[in-house]
């Protein structure tokens, strides 16, 4: 007689072995891509998708009753994704500050080229 393996519940002998969730692998890949591309602001999209996949993977892992693995990686995936989003937001804020300071410095300067003669009123 074949004995059932114990992995959180009695398993039928025909049940497959526990495997890592492919959504966890995909979410980890997207989170790493998000961190890599976050200085270019393009990392927000893969980071957001990583968060969505991590949430779906968590539900799948809970529903699988021990047949899907990878729940231990979910907190790290979420941290990486939020780090990517934070870096991208910091880059956007820094670019906006540079733009505002540049606009403030150019107040009062003519908005045309130097070879254009200015017409002075009254002359």
Backbone atoms as SQL, in Angstrom:
CREATE TABLE atoms (id INTEGER PRIMARY KEY, chain TEXT, resi INTEGER, resn TEXT, atom TEXT, x REAL, y REAL, z REAL);
INSERT INTO atoms VALUES
  (1, 'A', 1, 'UNK', 'N', 0.839, -1.191, 0.000),
  (2, 'A', 1, 'UNK', 'CA', 0.000, 0.000, 0.000),
  (3, 'A', 1, 'UNK', 'C', 0.877, 1.246, 0.000),
  (4, 'A', 2, 'UNK', 'N', 0.485, 2.265, -0.791),
  (5, 'A', 2, 'UNK', 'CA', 1.245, 3.515, -0.901),
  (6, 'A', 2, 'UNK', 'C', 0.812, 4.440, 0.227),
  (7, 'A', 3, 'UNK', 'N', 1.824, 4.998, 0.903),
  (8, 'A', 3, 'UNK', 'CA', 1.529, 5.915, 2.007),
  (9, 'A', 3, 'UNK', 'C', 1.377, 7.337, 1.480),
  (10, 'A', 4, 'UNK', 'N', 0.460, 8.063, 2.060),
  (11, 'A', 4, 'UNK', 'CA', 0.246, 9.458, 1.681),
  (12, 'A', 4, 'UNK', 'C', 1.270, 10.340, 2.386),
  (13, 'A', 5, 'UNK', 'N', 1.816, 11.318, 1.669),
  (14, 'A', 5, 'UNK', 'CA', 2.765, 12.252, 2.262),
  (15, 'A', 5, 'UNK', 'C', 2.003, 13.275, 3.082),
  (16, 'A', 6, 'UNK', 'N', 2.609, 13.722, 4.152),
  (17, 'A', 6, 'UNK', 'CA', 2.004, 14.710, 5.028),
  (18, 'A', 6, 'UNK', 'C', 2.658, 16.066, 4.777),
  (19, 'A', 7, 'UNK', 'N', 1.925, 17.024, 4.194),
  (20, 'A', 7, 'UNK', 'CA', 2.433, 18.387, 3.968),
  (21, 'A', 7, 'UNK', 'C', 1.384, 19.410, 4.380),
  (22, 'A', 8, 'UNK', 'N', 0.774, 19.220, 5.491),
  (23, 'A', 8, 'UNK', 'CA', -0.262, 20.146, 5.934),
  (24, 'A', 8, 'UNK', 'C', -1.637, 19.522, 5.801),
  (25, 'A', 9, 'UNK', 'N', -1.738, 18.335, 5.331),
  (26, 'A', 9, 'UNK', 'CA', -3.001, 17.645, 5.175),
  (27, 'A', 9, 'UNK', 'C', -2.735, 16.291, 4.541),
  (28, 'A', 10, 'UNK', 'N', -3.688, 15.392, 4.652),
  (29, 'A', 10, 'UNK', 'CA', -3.514, 14.075, 4.061),
  (30, 'A', 10, 'UNK', 'C', -3.617, 14.197, 2.552),
  (31, 'A', 11, 'UNK', 'N', -2.616, 13.677, 1.863),
  (32, 'A', 11, 'UNK', 'CA', -2.593, 13.761, 0.408),
  (33, 'A', 11, 'UNK', 'C', -2.928, 12.417, -0.195),
  (34, 'A', 12, 'UNK', 'N', -3.621, 12.499, -1.270),
  (35, 'A', 12, 'UNK', 'CA', -3.904, 11.290, -2.040),
  (36, 'A', 12, 'UNK', 'C', -2.635, 10.916, -2.813),
  (37, 'A', 13, 'UNK', 'N', -2.352, 9.644, -2.998),
  (38, 'A', 13, 'UNK', 'CA', -1.117, 9.251, -3.702),
  (39, 'A', 13, 'UNK', 'C', -1.036, 9.772, -5.133),
  (40, 'A', 14, 'UNK', 'N', -2.148, 10.070, -5.757),
  (41, 'A', 14, 'UNK', 'CA', -2.120, 10.579, -7.130),
  (42, 'A', 14, 'UNK', 'C', -1.951, 12.093, -7.209),
  (43, 'A', 15, 'UNK', 'N', -1.964, 12.764, -6.064),
  (44, 'A', 15, 'UNK', 'CA', -1.795, 14.212, -6.061),
  (45, 'A', 15, 'UNK', 'C', -0.376, 14.573, -6.493),
  (46, 'A', 16, 'UNK', 'N', -0.220, 15.702, -7.168),
  (47, 'A', 16, 'UNK', 'CA', 1.129, 16.122, -7.583),
  (48, 'A', 16, 'UNK', 'C', 1.944, 16.612, -6.390),
  (49, 'A', 17, 'UNK', 'N', 3.244, 16.644, -6.583),
  (50, 'A', 17, 'UNK', 'CA', 4.124, 17.161, -5.541),
  (51, 'A', 17, 'UNK', 'C', 3.941, 18.672, -5.434),
  (52, 'A', 18, 'UNK', 'N', 4.193, 19.231, -4.247),
  (53, 'A', 18, 'UNK', 'CA', 4.109, 20.693, -4.101),
  (54, 'A', 18, 'UNK', 'C', 5.134, 21.377, -5.004),
  (55, 'A', 19, 'UNK', 'N', 4.716, 22.430, -5.655),
  (56, 'A', 19, 'UNK', 'CA', 5.594, 23.202, -6.538),
  (57, 'A', 19, 'UNK', 'C', 5.477, 24.682, -6.199),
  (58, 'A', 20, 'UNK', 'N', 6.489, 25.424, -6.629),
  (59, 'A', 20, 'UNK', 'CA', 6.458, 26.862, -6.394),
  (60, 'A', 20, 'UNK', 'C', 5.455, 27.522, -7.345),
  (61, 'A', 21, 'UNK', 'N', 4.734, 28.467, -6.822),
  (62, 'A', 21, 'UNK', 'CA', 3.748, 29.194, -7.620),
  (63, 'A', 21, 'UNK', 'C', 4.446, 29.995, -8.713),
  (64, 'A', 22, 'UNK', 'N', 3.978, 29.848, -9.928),
  (65, 'A', 22, 'UNK', 'CA', 4.567, 30.608, -11.030),
  (66, 'A', 22, 'UNK', 'C', 4.236, 32.097, -10.918),
  (67, 'A', 23, 'UNK', 'N', 3.154, 32.424, -10.234),
  (68, 'A', 23, 'UNK', 'CA', 2.825, 33.835, -10.028),
  (69, 'A', 23, 'UNK', 'C', 3.844, 34.489, -9.100),
  (70, 'A', 24, 'UNK', 'N', 4.365, 33.715, -8.139),
  (71, 'A', 24, 'UNK', 'CA', 5.396, 34.251, -7.253),
  (72, 'A', 24, 'UNK', 'C', 6.666, 34.534, -8.049),
  (73, 'A', 25, 'UNK', 'N', 7.030, 33.618, -8.923),
  (74, 'A', 25, 'UNK', 'CA', 8.222, 33.815, -9.758),
  (75, 'A', 25, 'UNK', 'C', 8.032, 35.026, -10.667),
  (76, 'A', 26, 'UNK', 'N', 6.869, 35.150, -11.280),
  (77, 'A', 26, 'UNK', 'CA', 6.590, 36.297, -12.136),
  (78, 'A', 26, 'UNK', 'C', 6.583, 37.605, -11.368),
  (79, 'A', 27, 'UNK', 'N', 5.992, 37.593, -10.188),
  (80, 'A', 27, 'UNK', 'CA', 5.943, 38.809, -9.375),
  (81, 'A', 27, 'UNK', 'C', 7.344, 39.232, -8.940),
  (82, 'A', 28, 'UNK', 'N', 8.184, 38.257, -8.581),
  (83, 'A', 28, 'UNK', 'CA', 9.555, 38.579, -8.190),
  (84, 'A', 28, 'UNK', 'C', 10.327, 39.174, -9.367),
  (85, 'A', 29, 'UNK', 'N', 10.153, 38.599, -10.541),
  (86, 'A', 29, 'UNK', 'CA', 10.821, 39.124, -11.734),
  (87, 'A', 29, 'UNK', 'C', 10.361, 40.547, -12.031),
  (88, 'A', 30, 'UNK', 'N', 9.064, 40.783, -11.954),
  (89, 'A', 30, 'UNK', 'CA', 8.540, 42.128, -12.212),
  (90, 'A', 30, 'UNK', 'C', 9.013, 43.127, -11.156),
  (91, 'A', 31, 'UNK', 'N', 9.087, 42.701, -9.899),
  (92, 'A', 31, 'UNK', 'CA', 9.543, 43.599, -8.836),
  (93, 'A', 31, 'UNK', 'C', 11.005, 43.992, -9.052),
  (94, 'A', 32, 'UNK', 'N', 11.835, 43.041, -9.450),
  (95, 'A', 32, 'UNK', 'CA', 13.242, 43.348, -9.714),
  (96, 'A', 32, 'UNK', 'C', 13.359, 44.282, -10.921),
  (97, 'A', 33, 'UNK', 'N', 12.589, 44.022, -11.974),
  (98, 'A', 33, 'UNK', 'CA', 12.583, 44.923, -13.128),
  (99, 'A', 33, 'UNK', 'C', 12.119, 46.323, -12.729),
  (100, 'A', 34, 'UNK', 'N', 11.149, 46.383, -11.833),
  (101, 'A', 34, 'UNK', 'CA', 10.671, 47.677, -11.360),
  (102, 'A', 34, 'UNK', 'C', 11.760, 48.462, -10.657),
  (103, 'A', 35, 'UNK', 'N', 12.546, 47.783, -9.823),
  (104, 'A', 35, 'UNK', 'CA', 13.637, 48.461, -9.120),
  (105, 'A', 35, 'UNK', 'C', 14.704, 48.907, -10.116),
  (106, 'A', 36, 'UNK', 'N', 15.012, 48.063, -11.090),
  (107, 'A', 36, 'UNK', 'CA', 16.041, 48.401, -12.071),
  (108, 'A', 36, 'UNK', 'C', 15.639, 49.623, -12.903),
  (109, 'A', 37, 'UNK', 'N', 14.385, 49.687, -13.318),
  (110, 'A', 37, 'UNK', 'CA', 13.937, 50.777, -14.183),
  (111, 'A', 37, 'UNK', 'C', 13.313, 51.947, -13.426),
  (112, 'A', 38, 'UNK', 'N', 13.242, 51.891, -12.117),
  (113, 'A', 38, 'UNK', 'CA', 12.604, 52.971, -11.361),
  (114, 'A', 38, 'UNK', 'C', 13.322, 54.311, -11.468),
  (115, 'A', 39, 'UNK', 'N', 14.654, 54.376, -11.606),
  (116, 'A', 39, 'UNK', 'CA', 15.255, 55.701, -11.803),
  (117, 'A', 39, 'UNK', 'C', 14.824, 56.364, -13.098),
  (118, 'A', 40, 'UNK', 'N', 14.346, 55.598, -14.041),
  (119, 'A', 40, 'UNK', 'CA', 13.878, 56.142, -15.306),
  (120, 'A', 40, 'UNK', 'C', 12.358, 56.290, -15.315),
  (121, 'A', 41, 'UNK', 'N', 11.726, 56.145, -14.186),
  (122, 'A', 41, 'UNK', 'CA', 10.293, 56.272, -13.936),
  (123, 'A', 41, 'UNK', 'C', 9.484, 55.156, -14.611),
  (124, 'A', 42, 'UNK', 'N', 10.101, 54.372, -15.480),
  (125, 'A', 42, 'UNK', 'CA', 9.403, 53.278, -16.146),
  (126, 'A', 42, 'UNK', 'C', 9.210, 52.072, -15.253),
  (127, 'A', 43, 'UNK', 'N', 9.790, 52.090, -14.065),
  (128, 'A', 43, 'UNK', 'CA', 9.672, 50.959, -13.158),
  (129, 'A', 43, 'UNK', 'C', 8.355, 50.891, -12.413),
  (130, 'A', 44, 'UNK', 'N', 7.555, 51.916, -12.526),
  (131, 'A', 44, 'UNK', 'CA', 6.275, 51.934, -11.813),
  (132, 'A', 44, 'UNK', 'C', 5.335, 50.856, -12.361),
  (133, 'A', 45, 'UNK', 'N', 5.330, 50.672, -13.660),
  (134, 'A', 45, 'UNK', 'CA', 4.401, 49.713, -14.268),
  (135, 'A', 45, 'UNK', 'C', 4.723, 48.276, -13.851),
  (136, 'A', 46, 'UNK', 'N', 5.978, 47.799, -13.995),
  (137, 'A', 46, 'UNK', 'CA', 6.235, 46.432, -13.530),
  (138, 'A', 46, 'UNK', 'C', 6.075, 46.289, -12.019),
  (139, 'A', 47, 'UNK', 'N', 6.373, 47.337, -11.258),
  (140, 'A', 47, 'UNK', 'CA', 6.203, 47.257, -9.804),
  (141, 'A', 47, 'UNK', 'C', 4.728, 47.107, -9.445),
  (142, 'A', 48, 'UNK', 'N', 3.878, 47.865, -10.120),
  (143, 'A', 48, 'UNK', 'CA', 2.438, 47.754, -9.874),
  (144, 'A', 48, 'UNK', 'C', 1.932, 46.357, -10.243),
  (145, 'A', 49, 'UNK', 'N', 2.385, 45.848, -11.392),
  (146, 'A', 49, 'UNK', 'CA', 1.988, 44.502, -11.804),
  (147, 'A', 49, 'UNK', 'C', 2.503, 43.444, -10.825),
  (148, 'A', 50, 'UNK', 'N', 3.678, 43.672, -10.254),
  (149, 'A', 50, 'UNK', 'CA', 4.216, 42.743, -9.252),
  (150, 'A', 50, 'UNK', 'C', 3.328, 42.709, -8.014),
  (151, 'A', 51, 'UNK', 'N', 2.826, 43.868, -7.607),
  (152, 'A', 51, 'UNK', 'CA', 1.925, 43.906, -6.451),
  (153, 'A', 51, 'UNK', 'C', 0.629, 43.157, -6.737),
  (154, 'A', 52, 'UNK', 'N', 0.107, 43.322, -7.939),
  (155, 'A', 52, 'UNK', 'CA', -1.133, 42.634, -8.315),
  (156, 'A', 52, 'UNK', 'C', -0.911, 41.118, -8.349),
  (157, 'A', 53, 'UNK', 'N', 0.194, 40.691, -8.959),
  (158, 'A', 53, 'UNK', 'CA', 0.493, 39.253, -9.026),
  (159, 'A', 53, 'UNK', 'C', 0.756, 38.663, -7.649),
  (160, 'A', 54, 'UNK', 'N', 1.403, 39.428, -6.786),
  (161, 'A', 54, 'UNK', 'CA', 1.668, 38.940, -5.427),
  (162, 'A', 54, 'UNK', 'C', 0.361, 38.716, -4.672),
  (163, 'A', 55, 'UNK', 'N', -0.594, 39.603, -4.857),
  (164, 'A', 55, 'UNK', 'CA', -1.895, 39.434, -4.197),
  (165, 'A', 55, 'UNK', 'C', -2.612, 38.195, -4.735),
  (166, 'A', 56, 'UNK', 'N', -2.573, 38.005, -6.055),
  (167, 'A', 56, 'UNK', 'CA', -3.194, 36.821, -6.636),
  (168, 'A', 56, 'UNK', 'C', -2.485, 35.548, -6.185),
  (169, 'A', 57, 'UNK', 'N', -1.167, 35.586, -6.124),
  (170, 'A', 57, 'UNK', 'CA', -0.399, 34.415, -5.696),
  (171, 'A', 57, 'UNK', 'C', -0.720, 34.056, -4.255),
  (172, 'A', 58, 'UNK', 'N', -0.888, 35.065, -3.416),
  (173, 'A', 58, 'UNK', 'CA', -1.222, 34.797, -2.019),
  (174, 'A', 58, 'UNK', 'C', -2.556, 34.057, -1.911),
  (175, 'A', 59, 'UNK', 'N', -3.542, 34.489, -2.680),
  (176, 'A', 59, 'UNK', 'CA', -4.834, 33.804, -2.679),
  (177, 'A', 59, 'UNK', 'C', -4.739, 32.390, -3.207),
  (178, 'A', 60, 'UNK', 'N', -3.961, 32.204, -4.268),
  (179, 'A', 60, 'UNK', 'CA', -3.783, 30.866, -4.829),
  (180, 'A', 60, 'UNK', 'C', -3.080, 29.931, -3.853),
  (181, 'A', 61, 'UNK', 'N', -2.064, 30.458, -3.174),
  (182, 'A', 61, 'UNK', 'CA', -1.308, 29.632, -2.228),
  (183, 'A', 61, 'UNK', 'C', -2.192, 29.217, -1.068),
  (184, 'A', 62, 'UNK', 'N', -3.006, 30.124, -0.575),
  (185, 'A', 62, 'UNK', 'CA', -3.914, 29.771, 0.530),
  (186, 'A', 62, 'UNK', 'C', -4.949, 28.740, 0.100),
  (187, 'A', 63, 'UNK', 'N', -5.441, 28.879, -1.116),
  (188, 'A', 63, 'UNK', 'CA', -6.475, 27.963, -1.601),
  (189, 'A', 63, 'UNK', 'C', -5.910, 26.587, -1.961),
  (190, 'A', 64, 'UNK', 'N', -4.606, 26.499, -2.187),
  (191, 'A', 64, 'UNK', 'CA', -4.017, 25.236, -2.630),
  (192, 'A', 64, 'UNK', 'C', -3.780, 24.242, -1.505),
  (193, 'A', 65, 'UNK', 'N', -3.943, 24.647, -0.268),
  (194, 'A', 65, 'UNK', 'CA', -3.779, 23.784, 0.897),
  (195, 'A', 65, 'UNK', 'C', -2.408, 23.110, 0.936),
  (196, 'A', 66, 'UNK', 'N', -1.366, 23.864, 0.617),
  (197, 'A', 66, 'UNK', 'CA', -0.010, 23.351, 0.739),
  (198, 'A', 66, 'UNK', 'C', 0.592, 22.812, -0.540),
  (199, 'A', 67, 'UNK', 'N', -0.135, 22.812, -1.628),
  (200, 'A', 67, 'UNK', 'CA', 0.408, 22.279, -2.879),
  (201, 'A', 67, 'UNK', 'C', 1.191, 23.338, -3.661),
  (202, 'A', 68, 'UNK', 'N', 0.957, 24.614, -3.371),
  (203, 'A', 68, 'UNK', 'CA', 1.738, 25.679, -3.990),
  (204, 'A', 68, 'UNK', 'C', 2.649, 26.294, -2.940),
  (205, 'A', 69, 'UNK', 'N', 3.889, 26.511, -3.302),
  (206, 'A', 69, 'UNK', 'CA', 4.880, 27.069, -2.397),
  (207, 'A', 69, 'UNK', 'C', 5.218, 28.491, -2.820),
  (208, 'A', 70, 'UNK', 'N', 5.923, 29.210, -1.964),
  (209, 'A', 70, 'UNK', 'CA', 6.399, 30.544, -2.298),
  (210, 'A', 70, 'UNK', 'C', 5.835, 31.650, -1.441),
  (211, 'A', 71, 'UNK', 'N', 5.069, 31.319, -0.422),
  (212, 'A', 71, 'UNK', 'CA', 4.485, 32.364, 0.423),
  (213, 'A', 71, 'UNK', 'C', 5.552, 33.153, 1.172),
  (214, 'A', 72, 'UNK', 'N', 6.689, 32.537, 1.429),
  (215, 'A', 72, 'UNK', 'CA', 7.766, 33.225, 2.139),
  (216, 'A', 72, 'UNK', 'C', 8.399, 34.344, 1.334),
  (217, 'A', 73, 'UNK', 'N', 8.274, 34.302, 0.031),
  (218, 'A', 73, 'UNK', 'CA', 8.853, 35.334, -0.820),
  (219, 'A', 73, 'UNK', 'C', 7.947, 36.551, -0.992),
  (220, 'A', 74, 'UNK', 'N', 6.699, 36.433, -0.666),
  (221, 'A', 74, 'UNK', 'CA', 5.745, 37.520, -0.909),
  (222, 'A', 74, 'UNK', 'C', 6.098, 38.823, -0.184),
  (223, 'A', 75, 'UNK', 'N', 6.511, 38.798, 1.089),
  (224, 'A', 75, 'UNK', 'CA', 6.873, 40.078, 1.724),
  (225, 'A', 75, 'UNK', 'C', 8.051, 40.779, 1.032),
  (226, 'A', 76, 'UNK', 'N', 9.038, 39.998, 0.596),
  (227, 'A', 76, 'UNK', 'CA', 10.188, 40.587, -0.092),
  (228, 'A', 76, 'UNK', 'C', 9.754, 41.180, -1.436),
  (229, 'A', 77, 'UNK', 'N', 8.856, 40.500, -2.125),
  (230, 'A', 77, 'UNK', 'CA', 8.355, 41.010, -3.407),
  (231, 'A', 77, 'UNK', 'C', 7.628, 42.334, -3.203),
  (232, 'A', 78, 'UNK', 'N', 6.805, 42.389, -2.173),
  (233, 'A', 78, 'UNK', 'CA', 6.074, 43.635, -1.897),
  (234, 'A', 78, 'UNK', 'C', 7.026, 44.771, -1.534),
  (235, 'A', 79, 'UNK', 'N', 8.064, 44.464, -0.734),
  (236, 'A', 79, 'UNK', 'CA', 9.041, 45.499, -0.376),
  (237, 'A', 79, 'UNK', 'C', 9.765, 46.021, -1.615),
  (238, 'A', 80, 'UNK', 'N', 10.179, 45.107, -2.490),
  (239, 'A', 80, 'UNK', 'CA', 10.865, 45.521, -3.715),
  (240, 'A', 80, 'UNK', 'C', 9.960, 46.389, -4.595),
  (241, 'A', 81, 'UNK', 'N', 8.705, 45.987, -4.735),
  (242, 'A', 81, 'UNK', 'CA', 7.775, 46.743, -5.578),
  (243, 'A', 81, 'UNK', 'C', 7.531, 48.137, -5.000),
  (244, 'A', 82, 'UNK', 'N', 7.314, 48.222, -3.700),
  (245, 'A', 82, 'UNK', 'CA', 7.083, 49.535, -3.101),
  (246, 'A', 82, 'UNK', 'C', 8.345, 50.393, -3.136),
  (247, 'A', 83, 'UNK', 'N', 9.519, 49.759, -3.044),
  (248, 'A', 83, 'UNK', 'CA', 10.775, 50.501, -3.181),
  (249, 'A', 83, 'UNK', 'C', 10.884, 51.094, -4.577),
  (250, 'A', 84, 'UNK', 'N', 10.539, 50.312, -5.588),
  (251, 'A', 84, 'UNK', 'CA', 10.576, 50.805, -6.972),
  (252, 'A', 84, 'UNK', 'C', 9.621, 51.973, -7.160),
  (253, 'A', 85, 'UNK', 'N', 8.431, 51.860, -6.614),
  (254, 'A', 85, 'UNK', 'CA', 7.457, 52.949, -6.722),
  (255, 'A', 85, 'UNK', 'C', 7.960, 54.192, -5.991),
  (256, 'A', 86, 'UNK', 'N', 8.570, 54.007, -4.833),
  (257, 'A', 86, 'UNK', 'CA', 9.120, 55.129, -4.069),
  (258, 'A', 86, 'UNK', 'C', 10.252, 55.828, -4.798),
  (259, 'A', 87, 'UNK', 'N', 11.155, 55.045, -5.396),
  (260, 'A', 87, 'UNK', 'CA', 12.264, 55.643, -6.153),
  (261, 'A', 87, 'UNK', 'C', 11.731, 56.431, -7.340),
  (262, 'A', 88, 'UNK', 'N', 10.779, 55.865, -8.062),
  (263, 'A', 88, 'UNK', 'CA', 10.207, 56.564, -9.220),
  (264, 'A', 88, 'UNK', 'C', 9.520, 57.860, -8.788),
  (265, 'A', 89, 'UNK', 'N', 8.806, 57.827, -7.683),
  (266, 'A', 89, 'UNK', 'CA', 8.153, 59.049, -7.180),
  (267, 'A', 89, 'UNK', 'C', 9.189, 60.094, -6.774),
  (268, 'A', 90, 'UNK', 'N', 10.279, 59.660, -6.143),
  (269, 'A', 90, 'UNK', 'CA', 11.343, 60.593, -5.759),
  (270, 'A', 90, 'UNK', 'C', 11.986, 61.229, -6.979),
  (271, 'A', 91, 'UNK', 'N', 12.161, 60.456, -8.039),
  (272, 'A', 91, 'UNK', 'CA', 12.729, 61.000, -9.276),
  (273, 'A', 91, 'UNK', 'C', 11.787, 62.047, -9.879),
  (274, 'A', 92, 'UNK', 'N', 10.502, 61.766, -9.877),
  (275, 'A', 92, 'UNK', 'CA', 9.530, 62.725, -10.421),
  (276, 'A', 92, 'UNK', 'C', 9.537, 64.007, -9.593),
  (277, 'A', 93, 'UNK', 'N', 9.565, 63.901, -8.279),
  (278, 'A', 93, 'UNK', 'CA', 9.592, 65.085, -7.417),
  (279, 'A', 93, 'UNK', 'C', 10.877, 65.871, -7.651),
  (280, 'A', 94, 'UNK', 'N', 12.010, 65.184, -7.779),
  (281, 'A', 94, 'UNK', 'CA', 13.277, 65.880, -8.025),
  (282, 'A', 94, 'UNK', 'C', 13.252, 66.614, -9.365),
  (283, 'A', 95, 'UNK', 'N', 12.705, 65.965, -10.393),
  (284, 'A', 95, 'UNK', 'CA', 12.607, 66.629, -11.702),
  (285, 'A', 95, 'UNK', 'C', 11.688, 67.844, -11.653),
  (286, 'A', 96, 'UNK', 'N', 10.589, 67.732, -10.924),
  (287, 'A', 96, 'UNK', 'CA', 9.691, 68.880, -10.778),
  (288, 'A', 96, 'UNK', 'C', 10.365, 70.027, -10.042),
  (289, 'A', 97, 'UNK', 'N', 11.148, 69.712, -9.001),
  (290, 'A', 97, 'UNK', 'CA', 11.860, 70.759, -8.266),
  (291, 'A', 97, 'UNK', 'C', 12.894, 71.440, -9.149),
  (292, 'A', 98, 'UNK', 'N', 13.623, 70.678, -9.936),
  (293, 'A', 98, 'UNK', 'CA', 14.600, 71.263, -10.855),
  (294, 'A', 98, 'UNK', 'C', 13.897, 72.164, -11.860),
  (295, 'A', 99, 'UNK', 'N', 12.768, 71.730, -12.383),
  (296, 'A', 99, 'UNK', 'CA', 12.018, 72.522, -13.348),
  (297, 'A', 99, 'UNK', 'C', 11.517, 73.825, -12.722),
  (298, 'A', 100, 'UNK', 'N', 10.969, 73.750, -11.500),
  (299, 'A', 100, 'UNK', 'CA', 10.453, 74.951, -10.820),
  (300, 'A', 100, 'UNK', 'C', 11.590, 75.920, -10.527),
  (301, 'A', 101, 'UNK', 'N', 12.729, 75.433, -10.069),
  (302, 'A', 101, 'UNK', 'CA', 13.867, 76.315, -9.785),
  (303, 'A', 101, 'UNK', 'C', 14.365, 76.950, -11.075),
  (304, 'A', 102, 'UNK', 'N', 14.407, 76.206, -12.156),
  (305, 'A', 102, 'UNK', 'CA', 14.832, 76.755, -13.445),
  (306, 'A', 102, 'UNK', 'C', 13.860, 77.832, -13.918),
  (307, 'A', 103, 'UNK', 'N', 12.568, 77.578, -13.753),
  (308, 'A', 103, 'UNK', 'CA', 11.573, 78.593, -14.128),
  (309, 'A', 103, 'UNK', 'C', 11.717, 79.835, -13.257),
  (310, 'A', 104, 'UNK', 'N', 11.996, 79.680, -11.977),
  (311, 'A', 104, 'UNK', 'CA', 12.146, 80.818, -11.077),
  (312, 'A', 104, 'UNK', 'C', 13.381, 81.642, -11.431),
  (313, 'A', 105, 'UNK', 'N', 14.440, 80.982, -11.856),
  (314, 'A', 105, 'UNK', 'CA', 15.661, 81.705, -12.233),
  (315, 'A', 105, 'UNK', 'C', 15.474, 82.487, -13.529),
  (316, 'A', 106, 'UNK', 'N', 14.611, 82.046, -14.389),
  (317, 'A', 106, 'UNK', 'CA', 14.438, 82.714, -15.684),
  (318, 'A', 106, 'UNK', 'C', 13.377, 83.813, -15.660),
  (319, 'A', 107, 'UNK', 'N', 12.849, 84.139, -14.507),
  (320, 'A', 107, 'UNK', 'CA', 11.853, 85.203, -14.406),
  (321, 'A', 107, 'UNK', 'C', 12.541, 86.533, -14.705),
  (322, 'A', 108, 'UNK', 'N', 11.957, 87.307, -15.573),
  (323, 'A', 108, 'UNK', 'CA', 12.504, 88.617, -15.925),
  (324, 'A', 108, 'UNK', 'C', 13.436, 88.572, -17.121),
  (325, 'A', 109, 'UNK', 'N', 13.873, 87.438, -17.530),
  (326, 'A', 109, 'UNK', 'CA', 14.725, 87.341, -18.711),
  (327, 'A', 109, 'UNK', 'C', 13.837, 87.324, -19.948),
  (328, 'A', 110, 'UNK', 'N', 14.352, 87.846, -21.042),
  (329, 'A', 110, 'UNK', 'CA', 13.553, 87.814, -22.272),
  (330, 'A', 110, 'UNK', 'C', 13.387, 86.377, -22.749),
  (331, 'A', 111, 'UNK', 'N', 12.246, 86.125, -23.364),
  (332, 'A', 111, 'UNK', 'CA', 11.958, 84.767, -23.820),
  (333, 'A', 111, 'UNK', 'C', 12.313, 84.572, -25.287),
  (334, 'A', 112, 'UNK', 'N', 13.117, 85.474, -25.847),
  (335, 'A', 112, 'UNK', 'CA', 13.506, 85.381, -27.242),
  (336, 'A', 112, 'UNK', 'C', 15.033, 85.347, -27.325),
  (337, 'A', 113, 'UNK', 'N', 15.536, 85.086, -28.499),
  (338, 'A', 113, 'UNK', 'CA', 16.978, 84.991, -28.714),
  (339, 'A', 113, 'UNK', 'C', 17.636, 86.358, -28.552),
  (340, 'A', 114, 'UNK', 'N', 18.930, 86.364, -28.324),
  (341, 'A', 114, 'UNK', 'CA', 19.652, 87.618, -28.089),
  (342, 'A', 114, 'UNK', 'C', 19.840, 88.464, -29.336),
  (343, 'A', 115, 'UNK', 'N', 19.682, 87.871, -30.532),
  (344, 'A', 115, 'UNK', 'CA', 19.875, 88.641, -31.760),
  (345, 'A', 115, 'UNK', 'C', 18.616, 89.398, -32.195),
  (346, 'A', 116, 'UNK', 'N', 17.562, 89.311, -31.421),
  (347, 'A', 116, 'UNK', 'CA', 16.332, 90.039, -31.722),
  (348, 'A', 116, 'UNK', 'C', 16.396, 91.381, -31.004),
  (349, 'A', 117, 'UNK', 'N', 16.177, 92.463, -31.749),
  (350, 'A', 117, 'UNK', 'CA', 16.236, 93.786, -31.155),
  (351, 'A', 117, 'UNK', 'C', 14.971, 94.042, -30.345),
  (352, 'A', 118, 'UNK', 'N', 15.151, 94.532, -29.163),
  (353, 'A', 118, 'UNK', 'CA', 14.006, 94.845, -28.307),
  (354, 'A', 118, 'UNK', 'C', 13.517, 96.252, -28.612),
  (355, 'A', 119, 'UNK', 'N', 12.235, 96.411, -28.698),
  (356, 'A', 119, 'UNK', 'CA', 11.634, 97.718, -28.950),
  (357, 'A', 119, 'UNK', 'C', 11.350, 98.340, -27.595),
  (358, 'A', 120, 'UNK', 'N', 11.986, 99.451, -27.354),
  (359, 'A', 120, 'UNK', 'CA', 11.809, 100.137, -26.096),
  (360, 'A', 120, 'UNK', 'C', 10.725, 101.183, -26.287),
  (361, 'A', 121, 'UNK', 'N', 9.758, 101.199, -25.379),
  (362, 'A', 121, 'UNK', 'CA', 8.647, 102.135, -25.485),
  (363, 'A', 121, 'UNK', 'C', 9.153, 103.547, -25.267),
  (364, 'A', 122, 'UNK', 'N', 8.726, 104.488, -26.127),
  (365, 'A', 122, 'UNK', 'CA', 9.059, 105.884, -25.950),
  (366, 'A', 122, 'UNK', 'C', 10.284, 106.308, -26.726),
  (367, 'A', 123, 'UNK', 'N', 10.904, 105.454, -27.491),
  (368, 'A', 123, 'UNK', 'CA', 12.084, 105.892, -28.241),
  (369, 'A', 123, 'UNK', 'C', 11.845, 105.853, -29.730);
